Amino acid sequence: MAKFNTGTARPAAVSPVTTEAVPRGRTHEGATGYLRDPRSELFVLAVSNMAGEDTFYESAGDRDGRFRALVHRVAVEDGDWMARFLPWLRGGANMRSASLVAALESVHARLAAGLHGGNRELVASVLQRADEPGEALAYWTSRYGRAVPKPVKRGIADAVRRLYTERSLVKYDSGARGFRFGDVVELVHPTPADDRRAWQGDLFAHALDRRHNRDKPIPASLRTLRERAALLALPAEERRTALSTPERLAAAGMTWEALAGWLQGPMDAQAWSAVIPSMGYMALLRNLRNFDEAGVGDDVAERVIARLTDPEEVARSRQLPFRFFSAYRNAPSLRWAHALETALTLATRNVPPFRGRTLVLVDTSSSMASGAVSARSTVAPVDTAALFGVTLAARGDRVDLVGFANGVFRHEIRPGASVLREVERFRARIGEVGHGTLIADALTRSWHGHDRVVILSDMQTMAGSHGGGVTTAVPASVPVYGFNLGGYRAAAMRTGSANRHEFGGFSDACFRMIPLLEAGTSADWPF
C-alpha cells in the first residue's frame, strides 16, 4: 500500500507571511503565539487596518502606534519592498487610509535615516482620489507640523496634476475641509499636466480665488464650473424645471448631495431620476434605500442595476466585498438583491473554487461579532468572515462550513443558494456555541480527513483543551490557510513552513495566492 504516492499528494509549498519557528508571544486571549518578521506583521496589519479605529483588543492609539513603528522599520530596511507594497495596498487591497499613512510615515522615517531616493514616488503612488492630496497634508501637518519636506510636496503635486479636475473640485472642495484645493495648490505649487495645460492652470487659479473669497469671474476654459454657476443662480422656484434635463445637471457636475440642498425641497423620484445617470458607483450602492423610499420607477431601477452589475464598473469602483452585504442589508426591497449578488460575485473573483474536501471554519466569537470594521460601517468582522466562508462553500466541490467559538456548528449551504441570504442566515446563528475563541479545539472536532482547511478569524485563540495548538491540530501534510481579519501582533499558528499559510484583509486580493500554493508553487507577495 502506497504511503506517499497518493491521489492527494502535492509538492509542499511555502508562502511569504512567516513567523518564528518557536513561539515567544501570546495571543490577546493568552494562548501560545508566534511572532512574525516585520514585513509579515506589517502586511497582515496593513490589509486589515482602518487607520484611527479601535478594535476589540487594541485601542486606535496602540494599533496606529504599532503600525507606524513597523512602517518606519520596513521603509528603512527594505525600501524596494515598500515601494511595491504601497501601490498594491491602495489599489489591490483597497486600503485607502492605511496606505496614505504608510506612505507618509515611510518618507518621514527614510528622510530621518538619510535615505532620499524614491520618496516622492512613495507619496504619489497612494494618492488615487482627488480629496487625498488634502488628506495627506492634513495628516502630515497634524503629526509633524507645517514644515513639509520637498519629497512630500512633490509627490502630492504629482497627484494633484493627475487628479484635480473641475468635477473633483465640485465634489471635494468645501469649507468643511481643513485643506481645501486652493491650500494644496498654494503649498505644493503644482504645474499643469502637459495634456491639461489648456484648462488646468485656470483651475488652479480658480481654486485659489475660491479659497481666498476673491470675486473673480470663472475662466471661460472651465465649462463645467460655469454651467454649475448658472444653475446655482436660478431662483429657488425655477430649480425643479432643471430636473427635466438631466444632461444639464451632469454637465454642471451636480452631485446628489449638492442637488438635495439646491432644490430646497425633497429628493423625490423626479430628483433621483434626474441625478442617477451621473452618480458614481459607491453613491448608487449607498442610496438604494433612498431610491425605494422615493418611489423611483422600474425603468430607472433597471439602469441602476445595469451599472451595479457591469464588470468594468465593479472593478473600477474598488468596493470591498462587505460593502455589497451592507447594501443588501440596508435596502428595504428585494429588487436589488440579484444585482448585489452579481456584483458581489464579481468583487470576490479571486476566491478559489477548491476541488476535493475542504473544511472552512468561521470564527463567531465576541471579538469577531462585536463592533464594526470601521466607524462608518455597520458590518462586523464576522460578517466579512461569513461572506468569504459562504462564498468558498458555494464555489467549492465538497465544502463543510463550520462556525466556531467555544463549540462548533455545521452550516449547510443549499445548492444554488444566494450568498447574501446565506450570510444573513449564518449571522443569525452567532452565539449558538458560546463567545470564546478555541481554534485548535474547533479543528479537532471538525477535521475528518479534509484535503485542506481555511480558517477565517482574528486568530486570537484561547489555550483550549487541545494541547498541541493550531499548528498541530491537523496533520502537517494538510494545508491550513489562516485568513486573518484582525492583524494583531501574535499569530495563532506557525507559518512560512510547508502547508501553513496566513493571509488577511477585507478584500479578496490575497486569495489569488492560494491557487499557486494548491499547485505546489511557492507564492511570493501578491504585488
Helices and strands as residue ranges (DSSP letters): E 25-26, E 32-35, H 38-46, H 60-77, H 79-91, H 96-112, H 119-126, H 132-144, H 150-163, H 166-172, H 181-188, G 194-196, H 197-211, H 223-232, G 236-244, H 246-251, H 256-263, H 269-275, G 276-278, H 281-286, H 288-294, H 298-308, H 311-317, H 321-330, H 337-347, E 357-363, H 366-369, H 381-395, E 398-404, E 408-411, H 419-427, H 439-446, E 452-457, E 480-484, E 490-491, E 500-504, G 509-512, H 513-518
